[in-house]
Amino acid sequence: MDGYEFISFDELYNVYEITREELNMIDSSFIGETNNDGVWLYISDKDENGLPDFYDSYLGIDVILKPSQGVVFG
């Protein structure tokens, strides 16, 4: 799956604090296949904010990081 990366449910929770039950909060266009161990997620960062687009989708906001400060637009 080009552009997708497999992320185990443990990694998903430990890195992004997203549980299996919260997968429905991610835009379905960023979700590939899912199995008992994890999920294939599209890991692009089109807005170049340092966070994968699937995570922006989960948060429901666009995060723009600047060198001196973090600014959140929602």
Beta strands, then each sheet from edge to edge (+ up, - down):
strand 1: 4-8
strand 2: 31-34
strand 3: 38-42
strand 4: 62-65
strand 5: 70-73
sheet 1: 1+ 3- 2+
sheet 2: 4+ 5-
end
